[in-house]
Amino acid sequence: MFSAFSNIAKIPELRKKLGMTLGLLILCRIGVFIPLPGINLAAVQKAISTTRESGFAQVFGILDMFSGGGLNNASIFALGIMPYISASIIFQLLTAIVPSLQKVAKDGESGRRKITQWTRYATIGLCMVQATIICQALSTHTVADGQNMVTQPGLWFLVQSAIILSTGSAFLMWLGEQIDEFGIGNGMSLIIMIGITSRLPVAFENIFKRFDPAIEASASSIGPSEIFTLMLLFVAMVVAVVFVTEATRRIPMQTPKRTRVGFRQQHYLPLKINASGVIAIIFAQSLMILPNFMQMLPVTWWQELMNFFAPHNSFFYMTIYLLLIVFFSYFYTAVIFDPKEHAENFKQYGMFIPGIRPGNDTRVYLEAVMNRITFAGAIFIAIIAIMPQIIQGNLKVDYNVSGFFGGTGLLIVVGVALDVINRIESYMLMERYEGFLKGGGRIRGRRG
């Protein structure tokens, strides 16, 4: 491991890319601590900490996780990179459904640039809508002691804050694109990952504040047994997420052509167990927090109507949440993987699955395999998604701690970390240096 880190410094291009990535990520973190003008920061933080069970605080807690604490600090980066991620997912789905967008996407590099530009425009629109709702909520909500979150609420505050928040999110989008071009790893994913991991000190602080060295801890404290349980759960969850994230079902493929030694060439079609990744959870979470998000609107009858969905630990909420995750897992997998298209391509290039006729039989076989493995992957990420609520309710920790044991955060952190490690190893293997794994081998599961 230590030799691998020393080998990184010996590769100038890799060293430059890592330095550029680190510098841009530091710039992202600096903006999190620059507050919006006209904000009573103490009142905002007090309101979030004292209303943990309200729909207002639930939405703020989820958004704050993705912004790396930017919302809790009422900073210029409060929206984070999520508007761009949402716009990207929307266009990715629309490209697979709308024929006109499919035609543009097939135009090669020019088509990709057009869709990227439209995604940026959609991001700004989402930013303005979200920023307006959040700023309106800050202007109308007051703390228990009567303090206002905004020193001078009004139209001017709404306009300038919405512009600043949208600009901050657009700047993060630009930083992510710079990481893609000059750094290493996916820039947008790295920005989200660094924001999530920045909550680690807060999580440790919460644990230490409530730690009681007594064998039997009280209802409001954490004892040694709970600490040990949390450690075991964390290790188990990370191992499970890595295993399923890297797991693939390899379908053997053959060609009728023979090599010079007289054997048919054999290839594999790798099908990921969790093809939807974290997107299924993001979609389901977005729909489930929408009622709570709409509670921020200053409309009394609407707030009362949305209160029905507020108890996020209720049986009804959890059941709908799990069903939505399973649904979006199948939906997104169907969008990104078309068995009919693959079967036609295999037939065109003369490839076939041993024992399966080319054409319609291949399509039926691939559909059956994808349905089985997607079900397994959907059940797994559904369990991962509800683990924070289970741990929060049974081990007496808040969401800052339980969020690291499952849900969107853990899937993103593990997935991005694996991606960065594999990219670094690719550079090191090209330069014939030993990687992070013994012998310079790649992580298992990437062979396909």
C-alpha positions as CSV (number, residue, x, y, z in Angstrom):
1,M,0.0,0.0,0.0
2,F,2.7,2.5,1.0
3,S,4.8,1.6,-2.1
4,A,1.7,2.3,-4.2
5,F,1.4,5.8,-2.8
6,S,5.1,6.4,-3.4
7,N,4.8,5.2,-7.0
8,I,2.1,7.8,-7.6
9,A,4.6,10.5,-7.1
10,K,6.8,9.0,-9.8
11,I,4.2,9.5,-12.6
12,P,4.2,13.2,-13.5
13,E,0.8,13.1,-15.3
14,L,-0.9,11.3,-12.5
15,R,0.7,13.6,-9.9
16,K,-0.5,16.6,-11.8
17,K,-4.1,15.3,-12.1
18,L,-4.3,14.4,-8.5
19,G,-3.0,17.8,-7.5
20,M,-5.5,19.6,-9.7
21,T,-8.4,17.4,-8.3
22,L,-7.4,18.1,-4.8
23,G,-7.1,21.9,-5.4
24,L,-10.5,22.1,-7.0
25,L,-12.1,20.1,-4.2
26,I,-10.6,22.4,-1.6
27,L,-12.1,25.4,-3.5
28,C,-15.5,23.6,-3.3
29,R,-15.1,23.3,0.4
30,I,-14.1,27.0,0.9
31,G,-17.4,28.2,-0.7
32,V,-19.4,26.1,1.8
33,F,-18.4,28.5,4.6
34,I,-19.3,31.8,2.8
35,P,-22.8,32.7,4.1
36,L,-25.5,34.4,2.0
37,P,-25.9,38.2,2.7
38,G,-28.7,39.1,5.1
39,I,-28.7,35.7,6.9
40,N,-28.9,35.2,10.6
41,L,-26.7,32.1,10.6
42,A,-27.2,31.3,14.4
43,A,-30.9,31.3,13.9
44,V,-30.8,29.0,10.9
45,Q,-28.6,26.5,12.7
46,K,-30.7,26.6,15.8
47,A,-33.9,26.1,13.8
48,I,-32.5,23.0,12.0
49,S,-31.1,21.5,15.3
50,T,-34.4,22.1,17.3
51,T,-36.9,20.9,14.7
52,R,-35.5,17.5,13.7
53,E,-38.9,15.8,13.2
54,S,-40.5,18.4,11.1
55,G,-40.8,18.2,7.4
56,F,-38.9,21.4,7.1
57,A,-35.9,20.0,9.0
58,Q,-36.1,16.6,7.2
59,V,-35.7,18.2,3.8
60,F,-32.9,20.5,5.0
61,G,-31.1,17.5,6.5
62,I,-31.2,15.5,3.2
63,L,-30.2,18.5,1.1
64,D,-27.5,19.5,3.6
65,M,-25.9,16.1,3.2
66,F,-25.5,16.5,-0.5
67,S,-24.2,20.1,-0.2
68,G,-21.6,19.1,2.4
69,G,-23.0,21.3,5.1
70,G,-23.6,24.3,2.8
71,L,-27.3,24.5,3.6
72,N,-26.7,24.3,7.4
73,N,-24.2,27.2,6.9
74,A,-26.7,29.0,4.6
75,S,-23.8,29.4,2.2
76,I,-23.5,30.4,-1.4
77,F,-23.1,26.7,-2.2
78,A,-26.2,25.7,-0.3
79,L,-27.8,24.0,-3.3
80,G,-24.7,22.0,-4.0
81,I,-24.4,20.0,-7.2
82,M,-27.7,18.2,-7.0
83,P,-29.6,20.5,-9.4
84,Y,-27.2,19.5,-12.1
85,I,-27.4,15.8,-11.1
86,S,-31.2,16.0,-11.3
87,A,-31.1,17.7,-14.7
88,S,-28.6,15.1,-16.0
89,I,-30.8,12.2,-14.8
90,I,-33.9,13.8,-16.4
91,F,-32.2,14.2,-19.8
92,Q,-30.7,10.7,-19.6
93,L,-34.2,9.3,-19.2
94,L,-35.7,11.6,-21.8
95,T,-33.0,10.6,-24.3
96,A,-34.0,7.0,-23.9
97,I,-37.7,7.8,-24.3
98,V,-38.1,10.8,-26.7
99,P,-37.2,9.9,-30.3
100,S,-36.1,13.4,-31.2
101,L,-33.6,13.4,-28.3
102,Q,-32.4,9.9,-29.3
103,K,-31.7,11.2,-32.8
104,V,-29.6,14.1,-31.3
105,A,-27.7,11.7,-29.0
106,K,-26.7,9.6,-32.0
107,D,-25.1,12.6,-33.8
108,G,-21.8,11.8,-32.0
109,E,-19.8,14.6,-30.3
110,S,-22.0,17.4,-31.6
111,G,-25.1,15.8,-30.3
112,R,-23.5,15.2,-26.9
113,R,-22.5,18.9,-26.7
114,K,-26.1,19.9,-27.5
115,I,-27.6,17.7,-24.7
116,T,-24.9,18.9,-22.3
117,Q,-25.8,22.5,-23.1
118,W,-29.5,21.8,-22.6
119,T,-28.7,20.1,-19.3
120,R,-26.9,23.2,-18.1
121,Y,-30.0,25.4,-19.0
122,A,-32.2,23.0,-17.1
123,T,-29.9,23.1,-14.1
124,I,-30.2,26.9,-13.9
125,G,-34.0,26.6,-14.1
126,L,-34.0,24.0,-11.3
127,C,-31.7,26.2,-9.3
128,M,-33.9,29.2,-9.5
129,V,-37.0,27.2,-8.4
130,Q,-35.3,25.5,-5.5
131,A,-33.5,28.7,-4.4
132,T,-36.8,30.6,-4.4
133,I,-38.6,28.0,-2.3
134,I,-35.7,27.8,0.2
135,C,-35.3,31.5,0.5
136,Q,-39.0,31.9,0.9
137,A,-38.9,29.4,3.7
138,L,-36.0,31.2,5.4
139,S,-37.9,34.4,5.2
140,T,-41.1,33.1,6.8
141,H,-39.9,30.6,9.4
142,T,-38.8,31.9,12.8
143,V,-37.0,30.2,15.7
144,A,-38.7,29.3,18.9
145,D,-37.3,32.4,20.7
146,G,-38.7,34.7,18.0
147,Q,-35.6,35.3,16.0
148,N,-35.9,35.7,12.2
149,M,-33.6,33.7,10.0
150,V,-33.3,36.7,7.6
151,T,-32.3,40.1,9.0
152,Q,-34.2,42.0,6.2
153,P,-36.8,39.7,4.5
154,G,-38.4,40.9,1.4
155,L,-38.4,40.8,-2.4
156,W,-34.8,42.1,-2.7
157,F,-33.6,39.3,-0.4
158,L,-35.4,36.7,-2.5
159,V,-34.1,38.0,-5.8
160,Q,-30.4,38.4,-4.8
161,S,-30.3,35.2,-2.8
162,A,-31.8,33.2,-5.6
163,I,-29.3,34.6,-8.1
164,I,-26.4,34.0,-5.7
165,L,-27.5,30.4,-5.0
166,S,-28.0,29.6,-8.7
167,T,-24.6,31.1,-9.5
168,G,-22.9,29.1,-6.7
169,S,-24.5,25.9,-8.1
170,A,-23.4,26.8,-11.6
171,F,-19.9,27.4,-10.4
172,L,-19.8,24.0,-8.8
173,M,-21.0,22.5,-12.1
174,W,-18.1,24.3,-13.8
175,L,-15.6,23.0,-11.2
176,G,-16.9,19.4,-11.8
177,E,-16.3,19.8,-15.5
178,Q,-12.8,21.0,-14.9
179,I,-12.1,17.9,-12.7
180,D,-13.4,15.8,-15.6
181,E,-11.0,17.4,-18.0
182,F,-7.9,18.1,-16.0
183,G,-8.3,15.9,-12.9
184,I,-9.0,12.3,-12.2
185,G,-12.4,10.8,-11.5
186,N,-15.9,12.0,-12.2
187,G,-16.0,15.6,-11.1
188,M,-19.7,15.8,-10.1
189,S,-19.5,12.6,-8.1
190,L,-16.3,13.7,-6.3
191,I,-17.9,16.9,-5.3
192,I,-20.8,15.0,-3.8
193,M,-18.5,12.5,-2.1
194,I,-16.3,15.2,-0.5
195,G,-19.4,16.9,0.8
196,I,-20.7,13.7,2.3
197,T,-17.4,12.7,3.9
198,S,-17.0,16.2,5.4
199,R,-19.8,15.2,7.8
200,L,-17.5,12.6,9.4
201,P,-16.1,15.0,12.1
202,V,-19.7,16.0,13.0
203,A,-20.7,12.3,13.3
204,F,-17.7,11.5,15.6
205,E,-18.5,14.6,17.7
206,N,-22.1,13.5,18.2
207,I,-20.9,10.0,19.2
208,F,-18.4,11.3,21.7
209,K,-20.8,13.7,23.2
210,R,-23.3,10.9,24.0
211,F,-20.7,8.3,24.9
212,D,-21.0,6.9,28.4
213,P,-18.3,4.5,29.5
214,A,-20.8,2.7,31.8
215,I,-21.6,-0.9,30.8
216,E,-25.3,-0.1,30.7
217,A,-25.9,3.2,28.9
218,S,-29.0,5.3,29.6
219,A,-31.7,6.1,27.0
220,S,-30.0,9.3,26.0
221,S,-26.4,8.0,25.9
222,I,-24.3,5.5,23.9
223,G,-22.4,2.7,25.8
224,P,-19.5,0.5,24.7
225,S,-21.8,-2.1,23.4
226,E,-23.4,0.4,21.0
227,I,-20.0,1.6,19.9
228,F,-18.9,-1.9,19.1
229,T,-22.1,-2.6,17.3
230,L,-21.8,0.5,15.2
231,M,-18.2,-0.4,14.2
232,L,-19.2,-3.9,13.2
233,L,-22.2,-2.6,11.2
234,F,-20.1,0.0,9.4
235,V,-17.5,-2.6,8.3
236,A,-20.3,-5.1,7.3
237,M,-22.2,-2.4,5.3
238,V,-19.1,-1.2,3.4
239,V,-18.1,-4.8,2.5
240,A,-21.6,-5.5,1.3
241,V,-21.8,-2.4,-0.8
242,V,-18.4,-3.0,-2.4
243,F,-19.4,-6.6,-3.1
244,V,-22.7,-5.7,-4.8
245,T,-21.4,-2.6,-6.5
246,E,-18.7,-4.7,-8.2
247,A,-20.8,-7.8,-8.7
248,T,-21.5,-8.8,-12.3
249,R,-23.1,-11.7,-14.1
250,R,-20.8,-12.6,-17.0
251,I,-22.7,-14.1,-20.0
252,P,-20.3,-16.1,-22.2
253,M,-20.2,-15.0,-25.8
254,Q,-18.7,-16.8,-28.8
255,T,-18.0,-16.0,-32.4
256,P,-18.0,-18.5,-35.3
257,K,-14.6,-17.4,-36.4
258,R,-11.6,-19.5,-35.3
259,T,-8.2,-18.2,-34.2
260,R,-5.0,-19.3,-35.8
261,V,-4.7,-22.1,-33.2
262,G,-8.1,-23.4,-34.2
263,F,-10.2,-22.3,-31.2
264,R,-13.2,-20.0,-31.2
265,Q,-12.7,-16.7,-29.5
266,Q,-14.8,-16.4,-26.3
267,H,-15.9,-13.1,-24.8
268,Y,-18.1,-12.1,-21.9
269,L,-21.1,-9.7,-21.7
270,P,-20.9,-8.3,-18.1
271,L,-24.3,-7.5,-16.6
272,K,-24.1,-5.5,-13.3
273,I,-26.2,-6.8,-10.4
274,N,-27.0,-3.2,-9.4
275,A,-27.2,-1.6,-12.8
276,S,-29.2,1.4,-11.6
277,G,-26.5,2.3,-9.0
278,V,-27.6,5.0,-6.6
279,I,-30.1,6.6,-9.1
280,A,-33.0,4.4,-8.0
281,I,-32.6,5.7,-4.4
282,I,-32.3,9.3,-5.6
283,F,-35.5,9.1,-7.6
284,A,-37.4,7.4,-4.8
285,Q,-36.0,9.8,-2.2
286,S,-36.9,12.8,-4.4
287,L,-40.5,11.7,-4.6
288,M,-40.8,10.9,-0.9
289,I,-39.4,14.2,0.3
290,L,-41.5,16.2,-2.2
291,P,-44.4,16.5,0.2
292,N,-42.1,17.7,3.0
293,F,-40.4,20.0,0.6
294,M,-43.7,21.5,-0.4
295,Q,-44.4,22.1,3.3
296,M,-42.0,25.1,3.0
297,L,-44.6,26.9,0.9
298,P,-46.5,29.5,3.0
299,V,-49.9,27.9,2.2
300,T,-51.8,26.6,5.2
301,W,-54.1,24.2,3.6
302,W,-51.3,22.7,1.5
303,Q,-49.1,22.3,4.6
304,E,-52.0,20.4,6.4
305,L,-52.5,18.2,3.4
306,M,-48.8,17.3,3.2
307,N,-48.6,16.6,7.0
308,F,-50.0,13.2,6.1
309,F,-46.6,12.2,4.6
310,A,-44.4,13.8,7.3
311,P,-43.7,10.8,9.6
312,H,-40.7,9.4,7.8
313,N,-40.4,6.4,10.0
314,S,-44.0,5.3,9.7
315,F,-44.8,1.9,8.2
316,F,-46.7,3.5,5.3
317,Y,-43.8,5.8,4.4
318,M,-41.2,3.0,4.5
319,T,-43.4,0.6,2.4
320,I,-44.0,3.2,-0.3
321,Y,-40.3,4.1,-0.2
322,L,-39.2,0.5,-0.7
323,L,-41.7,-0.1,-3.5
324,L,-40.5,3.0,-5.3
325,I,-36.8,1.9,-5.1
326,V,-37.7,-1.5,-6.6
327,F,-39.8,0.2,-9.3
328,F,-37.1,2.7,-10.3
329,S,-34.4,-0.1,-10.3
330,Y,-36.3,-1.9,-12.9
331,F,-37.3,1.3,-14.8
332,Y,-33.7,2.6,-15.0
333,T,-32.3,-0.8,-15.9
334,A,-34.8,-1.0,-18.7
335,V,-33.8,2.4,-19.9
336,I,-30.0,1.8,-20.1
337,F,-30.1,-1.9,-21.2
338,D,-32.2,-2.9,-24.2
339,P,-32.1,-6.8,-24.7
340,K,-33.6,-6.5,-28.2
341,E,-30.9,-4.0,-29.3
342,H,-28.1,-6.3,-27.8
343,A,-29.6,-9.4,-29.5
344,E,-29.7,-7.6,-32.9
345,N,-26.1,-6.4,-32.5
346,F,-24.9,-9.9,-31.5
347,K,-26.6,-11.3,-34.6
348,Q,-25.1,-8.7,-36.8
349,Y,-21.6,-9.3,-35.7
350,G,-21.9,-13.0,-35.7
351,M,-21.7,-13.4,-31.9
352,F,-23.9,-15.8,-29.9
353,I,-24.5,-17.2,-26.4
354,P,-23.6,-20.9,-26.3
355,G,-26.8,-23.0,-26.3
356,I,-29.1,-20.0,-27.2
357,R,-30.3,-19.3,-30.7
358,P,-29.4,-15.8,-32.1
359,G,-32.2,-13.3,-32.5
360,N,-35.5,-13.5,-30.5
361,D,-34.3,-16.4,-28.2
362,T,-31.2,-14.3,-27.2
363,R,-33.5,-11.4,-26.4
364,V,-35.8,-13.6,-24.2
365,Y,-32.8,-15.0,-22.4
366,L,-31.2,-11.6,-21.7
367,E,-34.5,-10.3,-20.4
368,A,-34.9,-13.3,-18.1
369,V,-31.3,-12.9,-16.7
370,M,-31.7,-9.1,-16.3
371,N,-35.0,-9.5,-14.4
372,R,-33.5,-12.0,-12.0
373,I,-30.3,-10.0,-11.2
374,T,-32.2,-6.7,-11.1
375,F,-34.5,-8.1,-8.5
376,A,-31.6,-9.1,-6.3
377,G,-29.9,-5.7,-6.8
378,A,-33.2,-3.8,-6.1
379,I,-33.8,-5.7,-2.8
380,F,-30.2,-5.1,-1.7
381,I,-30.3,-1.3,-2.3
382,A,-33.7,-1.1,-0.7
383,I,-32.2,-2.6,2.4
384,I,-29.3,-0.2,2.2
385,A,-31.7,2.7,1.8
386,I,-33.7,2.0,5.0
387,M,-30.6,1.2,7.2
388,P,-30.1,4.8,8.4
389,Q,-33.7,4.9,9.8
390,I,-33.3,1.5,11.4
391,I,-30.0,2.4,13.0
392,Q,-31.3,5.8,14.0
393,G,-34.2,4.3,15.8
394,N,-32.4,1.4,17.5
395,L,-29.0,2.7,18.4
396,K,-30.0,6.2,19.6
397,V,-27.9,8.2,17.1
398,D,-29.0,11.0,14.8
399,Y,-29.0,11.1,11.0
400,N,-25.5,12.6,10.9
401,V,-24.2,9.3,12.2
402,S,-26.7,6.8,10.8
403,G,-26.4,8.3,7.3
404,F,-22.9,6.7,7.0
405,F,-24.4,3.2,7.5
406,G,-26.6,3.1,4.4
407,G,-28.7,5.2,2.0
408,T,-27.5,7.3,-0.8
409,G,-24.4,8.6,1.0
410,L,-22.8,5.2,1.5
411,L,-23.5,4.1,-2.1
412,I,-22.0,7.3,-3.5
413,V,-18.9,7.3,-1.3
414,V,-18.1,3.6,-2.0
415,G,-18.9,3.9,-5.7
416,V,-16.8,7.0,-6.3
417,A,-13.9,5.7,-4.2
418,L,-13.8,2.5,-6.2
419,D,-13.9,4.4,-9.4
420,V,-11.0,6.7,-8.4
421,I,-8.9,3.7,-7.2
422,N,-9.4,1.9,-10.5
423,R,-8.5,5.0,-12.5
424,I,-5.3,5.5,-10.5
425,E,-4.4,1.8,-10.9
426,S,-4.9,2.1,-14.7
427,Y,-2.3,4.9,-14.8
428,M,0.1,2.9,-12.6
429,L,-0.3,-0.3,-14.6
430,M,0.3,1.6,-17.9
431,E,3.6,2.9,-16.4
432,R,4.3,-0.6,-15.1
433,Y,4.1,0.4,-11.4
434,E,2.6,-1.7,-8.7
435,G,-0.9,-0.7,-7.8
436,F,-2.9,-0.7,-4.5
437,L,-3.4,-4.4,-4.8
438,K,-0.7,-7.0,-4.5
439,G,0.9,-7.6,-7.9
440,G,-0.8,-4.6,-9.4
441,G,-4.0,-6.5,-10.0
442,R,-7.3,-4.8,-10.6
443,I,-10.2,-4.9,-8.1
444,R,-12.2,-8.1,-8.6
445,G,-15.4,-7.6,-10.5
446,R,-13.8,-5.2,-13.0
447,R,-12.5,-8.0,-15.2
448,G,-15.6,-7.9,-17.4
